[in-house]
Amino acid sequence: MLADIPVRLSVEVGSTALKLSELMELSEGSVVELDRQSHELLDIMANGTLIAKGEVVTVNGRFGIRVVEVVAAEASAAGGVERRQ
């Protein structure tokens, strides 16, 4: 029964804070620097809750995400990451 409930899966590459004036100055070709290093794992979220960490891959010309670490429920609530295998 629970297997049929839809879940929104998203991947967060990083974030940044901008002033409204900086946001309005963005145009095609602008680069916005994010708070994450290029070698860091990305956050995999289910309905806005961190569930795993992963890395970007390509599959048949499309982006995908390889799960590298699964976040334990206790670690997710505390803001940490615990690796499960």
Buried (B, 14 or more C-beta within 10 A) or exposed (E): EEEEEEEEEEBEEBEEEEEEEEEEEEEEEEEEEEEBEEEEBBBBBEEEEBBBBBBEEEEEEEEEBEEEBBBBEEBBEEEEBEEEE
